[in-house]
Amino acid sequence: MMQQKENTVFVGNKPVMNYVLAVVTQFNNGAEQVAIKARGKAISRAVDTAEIALNRFLEGVTKKEIITSTEVIDTEAGKTNVSSIEIILASAK
């Protein structure tokens, strides 16, 4: 099985603990880094996911990088700018 270079958890509208579990599971399965991505209103949930995972569940894992950007998406009312965030957690192995 080929190892993915980057494991990604996309944060949406589910409860935060669902995403925390997904992140923790990726690290437990040997991932060296996991990216948590979210757009718009889900950004605060992505931040919560990273903080809870780091503070309660993951030892030896740190925030490696935080990338913010704006994505242009098409809606019924035309084009809209949506903020997005990517939080990269990496194990210190």
Beta strands, then each sheet from edge to edge (+ up, - down):
strand 1: 7-10
strand 2: 33-39
strand 3: 61-75
strand 4: 78-91
sheet 1: 1+ 2+ 4- 3+
end
